[in-house]
Amino acid sequence: ALFAESDITTGHAASNFFSIEPGHYQVQPDEMESTVQTGWQTPWRVCIMGDLKQVVKSTLVTDLASPSKVEDTSWIQPGVVSWIYWAYNHGSNDYQIICQYIDMAAELKLPYMLIDAEWDEMGNGGNIEDALNYAHSKGVKPMIWYNSTTGWIDGAPGPKYRLNKPEDREREFQWCEDHGVAGVKIDFFEEEKERCMNYCIELLECAAKHHLLVNLHGATIPRGWMRTYPNLLSTEAVYGAEWYNNKPVLTNKAACHNATLPFTRGVIGSMDYTPCTFTDSQHPHITTHGHELALTVLFESGLQHLADRPSAYLSQPQQVRDFFTNLPSVWDETELLAGDPGKYVIMYRRLGDKQYIAGINGTDEPMTLPDFNLPKAGLMFADSGIPEQPWTFIEQSAGNVSGLELLPRGGFVIEF
């Protein structure tokens, strides 16, 4: 059983996991400020019950949310994004580095590039408008970051205090629309209080008015909002690859953590994990290239951010570069083929006629996976075990795939 919540609307606080006393916890709504009036109703409290395959496949959390409030959705296009913060532990105040990520997106034919925090301080050859113009000249749609100015303010990066008041928000989002900004990443929210939920809804509605995609970062889980506000393409709400940067918490635990997320956080909505990093940030990781590539299929995010340095992707073999060019960020069909939370997962994904099977080993020991069926012949991206040449590419025949062996913390993808 997976317990969740859906359809948070104006006047709701979302639920949180509170420590009542050491070793004892309780799920309860966060702080409410308004008085309940006649006709008020709670959000949905959700329990998804079944075997692991049924839980992983469920879209109940999204289905229970209110129908879309956006009439024209033709401008809402999911896609893969190049992202700067992870590699440099810094925002986007260097115009020359921003241009490198725009060039990477153009070369790999990724639709988007995210200009992260500190763009209001950009220098070294250009400012934010120069960066936006350069992106447009390369056929890349730019997105930009904002501080919500509610959760982390002192010592946090900017720009700040641009979205809190309705008139400021309207002016800022109009500026974005006028300058061809495709979407906004809004960061650092304060928990699940009613006033924060109301603020998120106001942001989503105003962004939709100005044809802006939204990624809520440093925020709570989506709780079905992606149905009500389809311009919300992703939400962080996860210990993702960013924590190779912030602290060493994932250095030795990432593989197990990654093999758990498809059964938990991944069920309840798009997850901005920022996957597939081949090099190291401030703290090292020990997952293989095959494991990292598999995360782009196992972890669904309407805006799938590739976090590593441009050189890390552009130095890959042509097969891997083509993989990124063709990679979907949303799916028509999902099936868990096999898995055990924290140990391993094998998943099938499909968008149109693009089909993938991906799997990872979440343990520190070699693993022989259970058999699974490959409907059509395809190209397998696997680990070689040789650091100097980490990839093995195998033309895999259709039919039963038996005895597939994974390295410790390894992984694979079959594209067909």
N, C-alpha and C positions, 0 to 999 in steps of 0.2 A: 504494500500500500504506500502511495505517495500522497502526502498531505500538502495542500496548497490553498491559494486564495485567488479570486478573480473578480473583475468588474469593480475596481476602485473608482468611484466617481467623486465629484465635488461634495464636500461635507463628510468624507470618510477619512479616518485614519487607517492605515494598513497595519496588519499584525506584525509582531516582532517576536524574537526569541529572547525572553528576559531571564536573567539570573535571579532567582528568588532567594537562594542561599547557596553556599558552596555545595556543588554537586547536584543541585536541583534547579530545573528550568521550567518555564511555562510559556506557551504561546498565547499572546494576548494583544489586543489592539494597542497601538501607541497613543500618544496624547491627543485628545479631542479638545476643541475650543468652542465650537458652536453648540447650541442647544438643539437636541433632536426635536423635530417638528412632526406633526401629523403627516403621514404618507412617506416618511423616511423608511428606508430599508437597508439592511446590512449588505455588504459585499457577499458574494458566494463563498462559502467554505467548502472546499473541494477535497474529496478522497478518491483517488484513482486506484482501483483494486484489480488485480489480475496477476498473471505471471510476468516475468521481466519483459518479455516481448510486447505484451499488451501495454504495460506502463510506458515503455520507451516510445511506442508508436502513438500514444494518446495525444490528442490536441484539445482535450477537454478544457484546460485552463483558458485557452484562447477562445474556444467556441462559446463559453459562458459569458464572455464580455459583451457589452452593448454593441450593436452594429455600427458600422463606420459612420463617422460624422463628416467625412470628406467626400463631396459629391464627385468631383473630377479627380481620378487617381492616375490619369495617363502620364503625368510627370514623375510619378514615383517609380524609380528604377533602382533595384538593388544592384550590388556589384562589389568587386574587390578593390581595396584601397591601399595605397602605399602610405606608410606612417613613420614619422621621424623620431618620436620621443625615446623609444626603447634603446636605441643604439647609443645615444649621446647623453642620456640622463639629463636632458635639457629640452627646452621648448624650441620655438621656431623663430628665434631672433636673428638668425644668420641667413641672409638671402641666398648666399651661394650654396649652402647645404640644402635649403628648400628646393633649389633648382635641380639638384642631384636626384631628389626623390620624385620630382615632376618628370625628369628625364627617364627614370626607372619605370614609372607608370606608363609613359609613352612607349618605351621600348617593349614592355611586356603586354601592351594593349590593355592595361587596367583602366577602368573608367574614371577612377577617383584618386585624389591625393589629399590627405588631411594635413593642414597647417595647424600645428598644435599651439600650446600656450606661449605667451610672450611675443606673439606676432605684433602687438602694439608697440614693441620696442625694436622692431626689426631694423637691422643695419647691414653693413658689409656689402654695399653695392645696390641696395634696393630696399623698398618698404613694402607694406602689405599690398598696396595697389599694383606695384611692379610685379610682385609674386603672382597675384591673380591674373594679370595680363600675360605673364609668361606661361602659366598653366593653360590658358585659353589658346595661346599660340601653338601649343603642343597637342591640342585636342584632348586635354585632361580637365575634368571637372573638379574644381577646388572645393574643399570644405574647410571650415575654420572652427576654432575652439573658443569657448567662453567659460569663465568662472561663474557658477550660479550665484556666488556671493551669499551663500547661506550656511554651508557646512564647514569649509576651511577658508579663512580669510586672512588672518595675520600670518605673514610669512609665505603665503601661497602666491603662485604666479597670477598674472592678469592676462587679458583685461577683466576688470572687476566693475561691479555696480552699473552694468549696461543693460541688464535684463529685468531687474527687480520691479521697477515701476512700469505700469502699462505704457505710458507715453515714451519712456526710454526704450522699452522693448520694441515698440512699434517702429520707432525711428531706426533702431539698429537692424532689425530684420528687413526694413525697407532698403537700407544701405546694402545689405547682403544681396537682396534680389536685384537691385540696380547694378551691382558689380558682378553678377553672374556666379555668385556663390551657390553651390548646389545643396549645401546642408550645413548643419551646426552640430558640434559635439559640446555638450554642456556638462560640466564636471562639478564635483564636490557638493553633494546634497546632504541635508541633515536628516538622516533616519527616515522614519515612516509616519511622522506627525501629520495631523490633518492639514496644517498650513503648508507643509512641504508637498503633500499630494495635490492640493489645490494649485500650488505654484507650478508643478510639473504639467498639470492639465492646461493651465494658462499658456505655458510655453509651447506645448504641442499644438494648441489651437491657433496661436498667433503664427507659429512657424508654417502651418499648413496654409494659412491665408497668404503667405508670401512664397509659397512653393519651395519650402526648405525641408529637406530630409533632416531627421534628428537621430542622434546617438546620445543617450543619457549615460554618462560615465560617472563613476563614484556614486551610484544611485542604487535604489532598491530594485528588486526583481520586477519584471514587467507586468505580471498579473493580468494578462489579457489585453493590455492597452494597444497592442499591435493590430488588433481587430478594430477597435474604436477609433484609433488614430493611426492609420496605415502609413503615415509619413514617419512614424517611429520605427526605424529599421533595426535598431539594436540597443541593448542595454548591457552595461558591464555586469555588476552584481555577481562577481566571481573572483576568486584568486587566480588570475591569469598570468600570462608570461611577463606582464609588467613587474611581477614580484621577483623575477631574476634581477631586476634593476633596483627595486626599493630595499629589499632585505633578502638574505639567503634562504628564505623559507622554502623555496621550491627546489633548491639545488639537489637535495637527496630524496625529495618526496614527490616530485612532479609526475613521475610515471604512474604511481599508484593513484594520485589525485586525478590525473587525466583519464584513467580507466574507471573512475567513479562518476565523473561528471555526466556522461551520456545517460546515466540512470537517474540523475537527480536534477541539477540545474538545467541541463539540456532539454528536459521534458517540458519546461514551463515557458519557454520563449527564447528568442534570439539572444545569444550570449557573446558579448564582445571580449573574448579571451585574448585576442591578438596573437594568434598561433603561428607556428612554423618559423622558428628562429634557429638558424644553423650555427651561428657564432655565439659568443658570450657577450652579455651586457656587463653590469658591474659585478655580478656573481655568476659562476659557471653553472652549466647544466650538463647532465650526463645521459640525456635521451639521444637516440640515434637520429640520423637524417630521415630514415623511413618512418620512425615514430612521429617526428615533427610534421612531415608531409601529410601523414594520415589525419592529423588533427584538423586540417582544413576541410576534410569531409565529415569527420565525426562531430565537429562542433559547428552548428549552424549559426550564422550571423548574417542578417540582411546586408550589412556592411562588414565584410570580412577583411580586417586590417592585417596586412603583412608587416611585421614590426622590425625586421632585421635591416641591416645596412644594404643599400643598393648593390654593393659589390658581392654580398652574400648570395643574392639571387641571380645576378647577371653572370656570375662565374660558374653557375651550375651547368650541367650538360643540357643540350638542346631539348631533350625529352622533358626535363624538369621545367625549363622555361616555357615550353609549349603547354605543359600542365597548368601553370599559373594563368596563361593567356586564356585557356578554355574553361577555367574553374568556375562553376556556378557558386552563388552565395545563398541561394534558396532552393528548395526541393519540392517536387510534386509527390514524392513517395519515399518513405523511410521504413526499413525493416531491420530489426535486430536479428542477426543470424545466430549469434551465440555470445555469451558473455557471463562474467562473474564480477560484480562490483569490486573495484580495487585491484583485480587480477588481470583481466583481459576483456576485450570487446571486439566483435566483428560486426560491421554494420553495412547494409546496402542502402544506397541513396540514388535517386533518379530525378533529373529535370529534363522533361521532354525525352529525347533519345540519348541524352548523355547519362551514362550509368557508371557507378563506382561501387567497389567494395573495399572497405578500409578496415584495418585492424591494428591493435597495439598490444604490447606486453607491458603490464603494469608492475611486473615484479623484477627483482634483481637477478633472476636465474633464467637460463634458456628455457624456451617453452615450445612444445609442439601443439599447434592449434587443433581443435576439432575439425572434422571434415565439413566443407560447405560446398554448395553448388554454384558454379559460374555459368550463367545463362548463355553467354556468347564469349568467343575468344577475345582477349584483350591484352593490354600491356601492363605487366606488373612492375611496380617500382619497389625494390626491396633493398635491404642492407647487405653490403658485401662483407662487412667486418674488417675492412682494410681502411684505416684512417686516411691514407693518401688518395684512395679511390673509393669513396663510401657507397657508391651506388652499384646495384646490379639490375639490369633491365631484362625481363623475361617475357617472351611471347607465350602467354598462357592459353592453353586450349580450353574450349568450352567443356563443361561437365564437372564431375566431382573433383574438388581440390582436396587432396589427402596428404596428411603428414607435413603441412607447411610449418617450418621451424623459424622461430623468431629469436633474435639475440636478446639478452637482458635489456629491458627498457627499449626494445626494438619495435618495428612496425612495418606495414606495407600498405600499398594502394594498388588496386587493379582498376584501370580505366578502360571502358569498353562501350 
